[in-house]
């Protein structure tokens, strides 16, 4: 993984000193709340329903055991002993005290971490495929480019006060595991006809209000031009993006209002005009970054039938919670944060410490966070899997449901977030209870549920096979259900099936939807494929069949 | 009395905005030109709005005093490209700290159009917490908003001694790395 040199270290320490001074001025009354807000947001600090919320950056989801231990320690000392992993691979603490935040940031700096630009109208944490570097279908490892972008975007003098937040994702495989097409900029590594590596550039994707799929801006961008091109896009957006209405300020609105052809022309013109002065990515810099992400010193091993002869519980876990690895004899292992009865994405300090320890023993001391709010141990010897499973099971982290209906994504919702219209955690619990039978879950196969407590769509409900959106209806919490969304290889936005349903009806409605699938599917057909083949109508009809309350 | 940090030094503004009363003690020179009803000495250093320059460029080109133009965040700096040889100052307005358009305007003026005169950040959005970014985008003059502590703003220029992007005076981290390498 990337390691700070003394320059990176000096930077994060000076950032902490700056924020300490800003917090002091705020608490002394020299900076009003309005003046302090943009400054604290750029250091990851929100003021939430109950307390401040601190969002700690985990650049492209990569953590060392040492860093995970520090997060556990911070959550215990400054919070309530747990944290929440987000779809953008970050960690949120829900209960820190404002006056403690400079100290928390100083603690993070001791392990080369920070909370810089995890909120506010600036370039946010750059995210990547959680299988980066180990996926069999990978063209190139996205992480060196993510780190290059992270450094370029950090306190960028021109782009720190954008019209709105700005999210970039990079993926190195044809299968888009980073949801790059619903990002403000999505970069997909590819090879051109000469075998040279470059990026396909998309822009204007985003969820929230008026969701949009990213538009193709450039089919192939040569590597050395990466930062010059990003500067061109950001400059066009910074100058022309709307600032008069927060709901129309994302780059997707600019792309839509100009039209993609005109937007592309603006970007290309800016890129040509600015090229001489724009930062060029020298091969030496790319090589320096790539050196941080070299393959691990793997042993020479052979694949074997790991699950053969083992108990069914291990077989199920092996099948659902592990993934193939590029290197024979190894597997990637999900640490499920989706135990039934638990909050999706939540993890206690004790669990973090235990996983840090397991990673050190069994996976080169590295842990990854995933877009789907789980953790991943990327490089586990197949012969260690059985022991790892037993350890994870004892920690409550081996729920064999990855990729199934209960591996759902959910934002923190009304219980924590001051933006939310409705709770998500109670609904998640309701769904976990209703679909607690593993055989039934396995029979349903691959289904993605994504749930957000409001229009801002932190739970990515638009791109869930089943999307759930909390809405406020005369002071009551109701839920709108959409079907057919996807962010994985074939990006599509879901369609709302009809009137929203009351809170206690959500799981039952989903139950009727998946029963329709079971009745109508062909042999081996996945839920999303049945949905695409039949369209929404049969699902819509059954969803409301026994539901007089919906109106 | 308007306070300016010019190349980090605190000075009293020696420029006048169009329509503004002359600063106390400044002698009105001979030869005045009318602007919006106000009498402006021909040789005073004067900052006019972009619209005024657009309305009657030849009149302003013929002035003997130094000329500056003030742009709002929505104004296109491209419009100014041909005028830059006549200008000693460009003032870019930041109506609030969240409006970042002036940073792009500044870089374009400096890097693309080669403007070498005074680049001044003005408006309620110019606060000490913006100073470091402003300086790195090419501003060499900061007009202090009411209530801003000049010493704090001066210190803000050196809040960081490292930065990831090109600019001055600190060299970008990437360059430092490559220079440090044999």
Interface residues (C-beta under 8 A of the other chain):
Chain A: X5 X7 X8 X10 X11 X14 X15 X17 X18 X22 X35 X38 X39 X121 X151 X152 X154 X155 X156 X157 X158 X159 X160 X161 X162 X235 X238 X239 X243 X273 X274 X277 X279 X282 X284 X285 X288
Chain B: X97 X98 X99 X100 X101 X103 X104 X105 X107 X111 X112 X127 X129 X132 X133 X134 X136 X137 X159 X160 X161 X162 X163 X164 X165 X166 X167 X173 X174 X176 X177 X178
